[in-house]
Amino acid sequence: MNGVGKLGVTLFWIVVLGAAFQLFAEAWTQPILIAGLVLTLLHVGELALFQKQIKKYPGPYWQSVALTLIFGILHWKGPWEKPTNQG
């Protein structure tokens, strides 16, 4: 499920970039950009609220921050995901 969610978020950001470059009709551009701004603000809020989980990411801190800004909570392994047995 996490991969499907990340794919959806990636497609959303591609659409927002397209709107930023005015590739869509004028009637669509402003609502898309507002949705992008709202999602960005939500992800910035996640950075502030979930520092403990962000710091647990096995990699550089800046990378975890960047991925959280792009994907939000889909970036971390959440409590809803069952651990896999590798062994």
NUMAR-201288 format. One line per field, with one value per residue (C-alpha): residue number from 1; residue in three letters; x, y, z. Coordinates in pm, 1 decimal, decimal comma. Example, Ala and Ser with C-alpha at 12.3 -4.5 7.8 and 13.67 -1.06 7.14 Angstrom:
2
num	1 / 2
residuo	ala / ser
u	1230,0 / 1367,0
v	-450,0 / -106,0
w	780,0 / 714,0
***
This chain:
87
num	1 / 2 / 3 / 4 / 5 / 6 / 7 / 8 / 9 / 10 / 11 / 12 / 13 / 14 / 15 / 16 / 17 / 18 / 19 / 20 / 21 / 22 / 23 / 24 / 25 / 26 / 27 / 28 / 29 / 30 / 31 / 32 / 33 / 34 / 35 / 36 / 37 / 38 / 39 / 40 / 41 / 42 / 43 / 44 / 45 / 46 / 47 / 48 / 49 / 50 / 51 / 52 / 53 / 54 / 55 / 56 / 57 / 58 / 59 / 60 / 61 / 62 / 63 / 64 / 65 / 66 / 67 / 68 / 69 / 70 / 71 / 72 / 73 / 74 / 75 / 76 / 77 / 78 / 79 / 80 / 81 / 82 / 83 / 84 / 85 / 86 / 87
residuo	met / asn / gly / val / gly / lys / leu / gly / val / thr / leu / phe / trp / ile / val / val / leu / gly / ala / ala / phe / gln / leu / phe / ala / glu / ala / trp / thr / gln / pro / ile / leu / ile / ala / gly / leu / val / leu / thr / leu / leu / his / val / gly / glu / leu / ala / leu / phe / gln / lys / gln / ile / lys / lys / tyr / pro / gly / pro / tyr / trp / gln / ser / val / ala / leu / thr / leu / ile / phe / gly / ile / leu / his / trp / lys / gly / pro / trp / glu / lys / pro / thr / asn / gln / gly
u	0,0 / 284,6 / 419,0 / 78,4 / 42,6 / 387,8 / 305,4 / -13,9 / 169,9 / 439,7 / 174,1 / 9,7 / 337,8 / 390,0 / 46,5 / 131,2 / 455,6 / 257,8 / 20,6 / 315,2 / 436,8 / 80,7 / 40,4 / -329,5 / -629,9 / -640,1 / -946,9 / -750,0 / -422,4 / -521,6 / -707,1 / -417,1 / -162,6 / -376,2 / -395,7 / -16,8 / 25,5 / -211,1 / -26,3 / 307,6 / 181,2 / 54,2 / 391,9 / 573,6 / 343,2 / 438,7 / 804,5 / 732,9 / 512,6 / 693,8 / 1063,3 / 1118,5 / 997,7 / 1185,0 / 1512,6 / 1464,7 / 1494,1 / 1803,4 / 1983,5 / 2089,4 / 1860,6 / 1828,2 / 1708,3 / 1439,7 / 1326,9 / 1311,2 / 1117,6 / 877,0 / 815,2 / 742,2 / 556,9 / 450,3 / 385,0 / 397,9 / 776,1 / 810,7 / 730,2 / 410,3 / 245,9 / -9,9 / 255,7 / 337,6 / 707,0 / 833,2 / 1017,0 / 1349,3 / 1531,2
v	0,0 / 237,3 / 217,1 / 296,0 / 593,7 / 724,2 / 685,6 / 886,0 / 1160,6 / 1171,7 / 1212,0 / 1486,4 / 1680,2 / 1640,5 / 1794,5 / 2079,3 / 2144,2 / 2144,5 / 2401,5 / 2612,5 / 2622,3 / 2697,1 / 2380,2 / 2356,0 / 2573,3 / 2888,9 / 2767,7 / 2465,3 / 2633,6 / 2819,2 / 2528,3 / 2292,8 / 2537,9 / 2593,8 / 2215,8 / 2198,5 / 2477,2 / 2308,2 / 1976,2 / 2152,9 / 2319,8 / 1984,9 / 1823,4 / 2111,0 / 2051,2 / 1683,6 / 1785,1 / 1984,3 / 1722,2 / 1399,7 / 1477,3 / 1154,7 / 936,0 / 1144,3 / 1104,0 / 723,8 / 705,3 / 498,3 / 757,3 / 1119,0 / 1355,6 / 1594,1 / 1306,1 / 1213,6 / 1576,7 / 1601,0 / 1274,7 / 1384,5 / 1712,7 / 1519,7 / 1211,4 / 1301,7 / 1008,0 / 766,8 / 804,9 / 638,5 / 282,8 / 334,7 / 131,5 / 13,3 / -187,2 / -533,8 / -616,2 / -865,5 / -1178,9 / -1194,1 / -1501,6
w	0,0 / 81,1 / -274,4 / -423,4 / -190,1 / -282,1 / -650,4 / -600,5 / -413,7 / -682,1 / -951,9 / -745,2 / -722,1 / -1098,2 / -1154,1 / -913,2 / -1103,6 / -1427,7 / -1281,4 / -1164,7 / -1524,6 / -1641,8 / -1845,7 / -1757,4 / -1829,9 / -1621,4 / -1432,7 / -1302,0 / -1216,0 / -899,1 / -728,4 / -802,1 / -663,2 / -352,5 / -299,1 / -332,7 / -78,9 / 167,0 / 136,2 / 181,3 / 499,7 / 629,5 / 566,8 / 738,3 / 1035,8 / 1029,2 / 1047,1 / 1360,3 / 1528,3 / 1442,1 / 1486,7 / 1682,4 / 1394,5 / 1139,0 / 1328,1 / 1336,2 / 957,8 / 870,3 / 663,7 / 664,2 / 854,4 / 557,4 / 340,7 / 592,1 / 608,1 / 227,9 / 195,5 / 468,1 / 284,3 / -35,1 / 91,9 / 445,2 / 675,3 / 381,2 / 400,9 / 740,7 / 832,4 / 1022,6 / 1297,4 / 1041,4 / 855,8 / 982,0 / 1013,0 / 756,3 / 857,3 / 681,2 / 776,5
***
